[in-house]
Amino acid sequence: MGIHVIKMPDIGEGIAEVELVGWHVKVGDTVAEDQPLADVMTDKATVEIPSPVVGRVVALGGDVGQVMAVGGELIRLEVEGEGNLKADAAAPQKPPAAPAPAAAPAPAAAKTEKAPAAGGMAGQIAASLQSAASAATPAPSHTAAPQGQGRTAAMRQAPAAARQPGEKPLASPAVRKRAWDLGVELRFVPGSGPAGRILHEDLDAYLQGQGAASVRSGPAYAERNDEELVPVIGLRRKIAQKMAESKRRIPHFSYVEEIDVTELEDLRAQLNQKFGETRGKLTLLPLLARAMVIALRDFPQINARYDDEAGQVTRYGAVHIGIATQSDGGLMVPVMRHAEARDVWAMAAEITRLAQAVRAGSAGRDELSGSTITITSLGPLGGIVTTPVINHPEVGIVGVNRIVERPAFRQGAVVARKLMNLSSSFDHRVVDGMDAARFIQAVRALLEQPALLFVE
């Protein structure tokens, strides 16, 4: 018997450390070749680390939430007939499943059957990271090997049991809110994710099985004194770091303008009625994106990224629009590339595709970086005014608020109009207030006279 040490592989150029977001194994487990060992996260992409050998786990190199250096010890396995081996001494026969940007590890899913790329474990993981968008079976948070599915099924069939006193159930905010709405105590729900994390499907299975016993009962106004400590790890930590960096580095200023979108909404309804079946339905976002593309021609300083360490601003001819998208794991910003070369139907299709990829956990690293300006929208929850945070290192962001119908004066008469506030923020080091106001006014003019969106 010997000890095989698996080290944290190099999973991308320039990456020196990663966050450990989930274990698939524990000390004492027997692992097979290619079986997933752990999930690590970097740059909002989760990567699965497989085992290159058959062995038994004797030691784990870190705890969930710990930041580990590339090259550091990840895990130790006891193997047959070997002495100490390097981490990359054996490469898996199949590449790991595609990474997915997620805050919470999720149940395992099937691996792809493509042949492995050359370059050992690190090469395969890097290849998997770059090909995330082509994952065969994306899951809501991440994908893993079929062995994990067996463990998940067994866990779901297990009877509900309370956790140990003081043990806090792990679950995403979306799962917690849903459980609260359903009146289910999460401490009774078995979790099938790594580290016992509770997923939506665990909640579904529990409700179908023995959930009735844990539904809250008693007086509606009973006192509560419970507390819950939620570790900020994975995607939620990445979001927190990104937001803090944006606010720390960028002197924001916001500008809000009211826009009459009555004609725009009428035109959108007509286009959807005529072309919806053949070209797809239009929402407000692609029309706003088109207006921004046209307006940015006269305001190139806003379609830019600022390197504050080098003291340089890069202005882009290409308009790569980030679309802020909410997922179960948290806020993601997939990128619609070359919006300047797309008509509104092509934009609508791409926005839909990116949103689905983010929510399914299959968006690749290249789809989550490189934007030059961002659009954010809370849809029907848009409120009256927002003060969006700039997506660093960009210099501008435009936010859509709720459309409301209100009385307005038009040619001396009071008529019903559909009005919406457009909230925007800019980096005051790069964008002057006058230029920001003129840019938003140019966008307003295009949206209030929507025929101009289709005129070159």
N, C-alpha and C positions, 0 to 999 in steps of 0.2 A: 504493500500500500504506500501511496505517496500523497503529497499535497500539491495541488494545482492552484496557483494564484492567478485570478483574473483581474486585470487592472482596467481602470476606466479608459476606454479607447478614445482616440482623437476622432470626433464626429463632425468636424467641420473646420475649415481654414480660419484661423484667428481665434478659435474658441479655447480658452484656457481653463475654464471651470464650468461645471453644470450642476443643476439642482436635482437631487434624488427625490422623485415624487411618488415612487411606489415600489414595493417589493412583491414579486410573484412567488417567492419561496421563503422558507424560514430554516433556522438551524435544525438539522436532523433530516430534512427532506432529501429524497433521492431525485436527482434531475437527469433528464435524458439529453442527448445531443440535440442542439437547436431549441431546447425549451427556453422560453423567456425567463430571465432572472430578475430583471429590474427595469423600471422606466425612469429615464432622466429627461430633463427639460432644459432647453436653451433657445433663446430668441423666439419664444412662443411656439416652439415645436417640440413634441414629445417623441423620444426615440427609445425603442425597445432594445435591451441588451440581451442577446441569447447566450447560451452556454455552448462552448466549442467541444465539450467533452461530456462523458457520462461520469457521474460521481455523486457524493453525498456532501451536503452543505455542512461545514464545520464552523464557519464564522462569516458574519456580514460586516462589510466595511463601513457602514454608516446608517444613520436613521433617516426616515422620511422627513423631508424638509431641509436636510443638510446640504450645503454647497460643497462639492467635491472637486478637486483638481484633476485635470486630465493626466493620466499616468499613475494616479493614486490607486491604492488597493480597493477593489470593489467587493470581492467575495473570495473565500477560500473553499475549495472542494477537495474531499478525499477521493482519490482515484485508484484504480487497480494498476499495480505494476509500474508506477511512475514515481520519480523523485520530484523535486521542485521544478516547476515548469514556468515559462513565461506566459503572460496572458494571451499573447497572440500566437502561441505555438500551434494551435489547431484552429482552423476556420470552420464555421458552420456550413453545412451542406446546402442550406436554404437561407436566403436573405431574411432579415427580420421583417415583421409586418410594418406597414407604413406608419410613420409618426403622426400624431394628431395634436393640435393645440388644445390643451385642456388643463383645468386646475385640479380636477379630481380624477385619479385613475379609474378606469372602467373595466367591465368584464371582458374576458378574452374573446377574440374572434379568430376566424380561420386565417392561416398564413397563405401568402401567394406561392405559386408553384414555379416561378421563374427561376432560371439557372442563376447561381451566385456570381457576382462580379469578382474580378481578381483583386488582390490586395489584402486578403485576410479579413479579420473581423472588422477592423476600423474602416476598411474600404467598403465593405458591404453596408455598414451602418451609414456611412456618408452617402452611399448611393441610395439607400432607402430614404434618407432625409431629403435628398433632392427630388425624389420621385413620389413624394407624398400624395400628390393629387391623383396618381394613378392607382391608388390602393384598391385591391379587389373587393374587400369587405370592410368598409369603414364602420366604426362604432361611434356612439355619441362622444366618447372621450378619448379612447385609444384602442388599438387592436393588439391581440396577443395570440398565443398558440392554442390549438384545440384542447390541450390538456386543461387549460384554464376554464374552458366551457364546462368540462366535467365537474370541476370543483364548484363552479357557479351553480350548476343544476342541483348538485348534492346539497349545497347550502340553502337553496330555496326550498327544498323539500324538508329541511330540518324544522322542528317545532320552534315557535317563537319563545324566546327566553330572555329575561331581563339581563342586562349587563351587570358587571360587578359594581358595587356601590362606588360612586365617584368616577366611573369610567364613562367618558363622553362619546356618544355616537358620532361618527364622521359622516358628513353629508354636505352636498353643495347647497348654496342658499336657495336655489330653485326647489330642491327636494325638501328642504326644511319648510319653505313656505307652503308647498303642496300638502305636506303632512299636517301642518298647522290648520290649513283650511279643511282638511278631512277629519280633523280631531284625532289623529294617530300619534301616539307617543313613540318617537323614534328609538328609544332605548329598548323597545320590545321587538324591533324589526331587525332580522338578521341581514347583515351586509355582505354582498358578494364581491365587492371590489377589493383591491389590495388594501391591507391593513384594516379590513372589515368595513370599508366605506360603503354607505347605503346609496343605492342607485334608484332611479325611477322604476325600473323593472322589479327591484326588490320590494318596493312599496306596492306595486301592482300585485305581485305574487302574495304578499302578506294580506292585502285586502281580500283577495280571492280565497285565502285559506283561513287563518285563525286570527284575523285582524279585529274581530268584534270585541274580543276581550280587552283590547288596549285602547279602544275609543274613549276619549275623556268623558267622564260622567260627573254628576254632582252639581252644586250650585253654579250658576253662570257668573257670579261675582265673587267666587272664592279667592282668597289671597294666594299669591304665588311668590315663592322666594327662591326658586331655582335659578341657577346661573350656568352658563355654558361658555367654555373657553374654546375658541375656534382658532387653530393655528393658521397663520397666513403663509401658505406655501403654494408651490406650483404656479399656475396661471395667475391666481389672485395676487401672488407676490410680484410677478412680472408686471401686472397692471399697476400695482401700487408704486413700484419703482419707476415705471414710465411716467405716471402722473406726477410724482414728486419731482422727477428730473425736469419735466416740462415746466412746472410752476416755479421751480428753483432757478432755472436758467433763463426763462423767457419772460420779459416784462409784457404781460398781456394788456391789451385794451379791447373793449368790446363796442360793437356798433349794432344797433337794432333798427330795422326799418319795416314799416307796415306795407304790405303788398296786396293789391286787389287782384285776386286770382280767379275772378268770375269767368272772364273770357277763356283763361287757360283751362279751367275745369270743364267748361262747355266744349272746348276743342278736344280735350282728352276724351270726353265721353263720346264724341262723334267719331274720333279715330278708333276707339276701342270697338264701337259698334260696327264700323266698316271693315277694319283690318284685324280685329282681335282674334278671329279664328285662324287667320293665315300668318300674321306676323307676331302675335302675342299681345297681351294686355300691357298698357302703359300705366305706370304710377306717376306720382309727381317727381320722384327722384331723377329719372333720366331726362326729364324736361329741364329741371334745375341744372343738372350736369351740363346739358347742352348750352344753356344760357351762360354758365360759368366759362365754358370753353371759348365761346365767342367773346365774352367780356375780357378774358385774360389776354387776348391779343393786344389790347391797349394798356394792360397793366402787368407786364412780364415780371415785375419785382415781387408780385404776389404768388406767382407760380414758381416757387423757389425753395431752396433749403439753405439754412445758415449754419456753417461750421464755426461756432463761436470760439473754439480753441485756436483754429487757424486764422480767424478773422476774415473769412471769405464767404461770399454769397454766391451760390450757383443758381443761375436762372435757366429754366428748362423750356425748350420748344415743345417737347412732348408734355401732354397733360395726363399724368398718372393720378387718378382720383382715388383716394382712400374712402371706403364706404364703412363707416362705423357700424358694426353689427353685434347685436347681443346674442350670446349663446348661453347654454346652461352653465358653462365654465366661467363666463365673464365676457367682458367687452373685447372684441377683436376688430382689426381694421384690415380686411382684405383689399386688394388694389385692383381697380379697373384700369388696365394699361391702355395707353394711347386712345384716350377718350376723344381726342381731336379727330380721329380717323373713323369714328363710329357714328351712325345715325341713331335716333332716339330708340328705335326698336332693338338695334344691336346692343345699345347701352342697357336697355331693360333686361334683355336676355342674360347679359353678363352679370348684372347686379343680382339677378335671381340665382344664377349658377354659383356665384361667390358666397351668397348667403347660405345656400344649401350646403356647400362644402364646409363652411365654418361650423354650422350647426350639426353636421354629420361627423365632424372631426376629421375630415379628409383634406383640408386645405394645406397646401405645401408651403414650404418656407419662402419660395419665390413669390407666392401669392399673398404673403403677409408683410412684404417690405417693398420699399422703393417708391412710395407715394410722394407726390409733390404738393398736393393740397387735399383737404379732407372735407367730406360732407357727413354730417351727423343728424339723425332724426329719431325722435321718440314716437313717431307715428301718432296714433290718437291720444297718447299721453304727453304730447309735445308741450303742453302748457302755453302760457302767454309769451314768456321770455325765458331764454336760457343764456348762460355765459359759458359756451363750450371751451374746453381746454385744448390748446394747440397740440397737434401730434408732432412732437419733437423729432427731427430738426426742421420741420416745415415752418412756414411763417404765417399761415392763414388757415382758418377753418370756418365753414359756413353751416349753420344749424337751422333745421326746419322746425317750426312750431305748428300748433294745431290750427286748422282752418275753421273759422266760425262765421256764421251768417249774421250780419248786423245791418241796421239801417244806415244809409249813407246818402249824402247829397250828391246828385248828379244832374247838372243843368237846371238847378233850381227845384228839383223834385226829390223827395225822399224815397229811395228804392232799397230793396234788399240786395246786399252784395256779399260775396264770399271773400273774407279778409284773412290774411295770415301774416304773422311777424316772421321776418328772417333775421336770426341772431348770428352774429359773426364775431370772431376774435382774431387779432393780428399781433405779430411781434413788432413792438414799437421801435426796436432797434433797427429794423429793416424797412418797415412800412409806415409812412407818415399818415396821420389821421385824415388828411385831406384826400390822399390817394385811396385809402380804404373806403371812405364815404363815396367817392366817385365810382369805385368799382362796384359797390353794392347798388348804387343808383343805376349803373349800367345793367346789372342783372335784373333789377326791378323793371326797367323799361322793356327788356326782352320778355319777361314773364307777363307783363300787363298787355303787351302787344304780341301774342305768341306766334303770329304768322311770321314774324321776323326770325324765329328760330329755324325756319325752313328756307330762308333766303340767303344766298351767298353773294 
